[in-house]
């Protein structure tokens, strides 16, 4: 089998080491891989060995990139994997995500809980929150478990409104009170439905608004 000889090595501005065979650029490796593999000019590789070297360096680079992303904000593991796949092969991306998990830097349940609490505070419906978390790569079981913390034990009667109805009420107070005052109840119901609120919660919100604003929109 024909071997490939590394004839020249030069350090890049980013601190990586570029490998060449003649005038052909092969690829660059990180410093850890470079020194661990004791790379030097004149070293020969079989194609499979060179591929393995590239993969090893790419995995380390993916881990560094994952750390960089996580230094800026929290990520769900699926979201981080998808973002890394834009720059790296699936194997390197998966290895980087696994390493972040080992380091305790990824926790999908904590991520989902924090994001759900924030979105609920933004008056998002349960279905909107569930869809958002799924888009971030949080698995269905984790989404269901986290949302149950906010919704399962919620009061469904009496003086207190359940979370979705309360969120819908805040939206009505903020954006739809004028329409209700004009008698456009069906329009408001449709608007709340588009935001993912159930008919029951939308009606409960409107009824509460009308109780608090007697004579408006009747």
N, C-alpha and C positions, 0 to 999 in steps of 0.2 A: 504493500500500500504506500502510495506517495505521501511523504511527510511535508509539512509546512515549516519553514524556518523563519524565526523572528530575527530579521536582520537589523532592525533599528527600533529603539525605544526613546520616546521623547515625552517630557512631562508637560501637561496642558496647563492653561491658566487657572483651571479649576482644581488643580492638584491631582488629576488622574494621570495615568500612564498610557500613552498611545502606542499601540503595537503595529509594526509595519513588516511586510514581507516584500523586499525590494522597494518599489515605489507604491505598492498597494497598501492602503490603510486597512488593517484588519478590524480592530475595535479597541476601545480603551478599557482599562480596568482601574478599580479603586486602589488606594495605597495599601489597604489591608490585604487584599488579594495579591497584589504585586509582591509584597515582602513575604507573605505566608508561602507563596508558591515559588519564591526565589527566582523570579523571572529575570532573564538576562539575554542580551543580544547573542544570537547564535544558537539559541535553544530550539530544538526541533519538536514538533507536535504532530501526531496523527490527527486527521480532521475531527474525529470523535472527541479527542482530548481537548482540542481547541474549543469545540462547542461546549464542553463541560466547564472549561475555564470561563468562557463568556457568561454562561448561565450562573456560575457561582458569583461572579462580579456583579451581574445584573441583580441578583437577589440581594446582595449587600446594598446596592444602590437603591433598590426599592425600599429596603428597610429605612435607609436614611431619609428618603423622600416621605415615607409614612410618618416618621418622627417630625419632620418639618410640617406636614399637614396638621398633625395633632397638636403641635405647639401653637397653632393659630386658633383652633376650635375643636370641639368634640365631634367625633364621627361614630356612626354605627358601623359595625364590621362590614356589612354588605356595601354600604356607601363608600367606605374607604377602599374596599377591593375594586369596585367599579372605577373609582377615580385612578387608582394605580394602574389598572388595565389600559388606561389611555396612554400610558408611557412605557409599560413593561408587559412582558408575556404573562399569561395566567399563572404559571407556576411561580414566578418571582413575586407576583402580587399576592398570591395565596400565602406564600412563605412569610412575606412581610406582615401580613395581617395576623398570622398565627403568632409571630414573634411579638407583635404589639399586645396581643392577648396575654401571652406569657409574662410580659412586663407589667401587666395590670393597667395598661393604658386604654383598653377597650372594654366597655361594659354596656352591652346593648340594652339591658334592662334599665340601668341608670340613665342612659342616654334617652330612652323612650319616655321614662318617667319625667325627666326634666323638660323634654320638648313638649310632652302632652300638657304639663302644667302651664307652660308658657302659652301654648296655643289656646288652651281653655280660657286663659286670661285675656286672649285676643278675641274672645267670643266666637271661636270656631266650634262647629258641631262635632259630635262624636265621629260621624262618618268622615268628615274632613280630616280630623286628627288621625284616624286610622289609615286613611289613604296617604297622608303625608308621611307617616312612619313607615308604611310599606315602601313608598318611593325612596326612602332613605336606606332601605335594605334591612329593616328590622323584620324578623320572621313573624308569621301570623300568631303563633302561640305566645310570643313575648308581647306583641301588641295587645292581644286579648287579655292577658294577665295584668298588664299595666293599666289598661283602660278600666278593668274591673275595679281597681283601687279607687278610681274617681267616680264610677257610675254604679257599681253593683249595690252598694249600701246607701245610695242616695235616697233622700226622702221623696216619695212619689205622691204624697198627699198632704193635707193640712196646710199650714201657713207657708211652709218653705217649698220652693220650687226645686225640681230635680235639675242637675247641672245643665242639660241641653235647653230646657225651658228657661232657666235663668239666663243663659247666654243669649237665647233668642230675645228675651225681654230687654237685655241691655242693648241689643241691636235695634230693637224697636224704639227704645228711648233715644238712641243716638241718631238713627237714620230714617225711621219710618213713622214716627209720631205724627208728622204733618199729614202723611197720606191717610193714616187712620182717622185723623181729625176731619179729613175731607170725605170720609165714608168709603175709602178704597180698601176695605178689609181683604177682599179677594186678591188684590194686587200684592198686598203685604204678605199674605199666605204663600203666594207663588214665589215671591222674592226669598222668603225664608226657606222654602222647599229647595230652591236652587243652591242654597248654602248648605244643604244636607240635613236640615231639621225635619223631623217627622211632623206629620199633620197634628198629632196630639200635642207635641211640645210647642209647635207654632201657635195653636189655638190657646193653649194655656198661657203663653206669653202675652198674646193679644188680650185675652180676658183679664189678666192681671193689670195690664196697662190701662184698660178701660175702667177697671175698679179704682185705680189710682188717679184717673182723669175722668171723673163722672161727667156725662153729657157730651164727651168728645166722640165723634164718629158714630153716634147712635142714630 
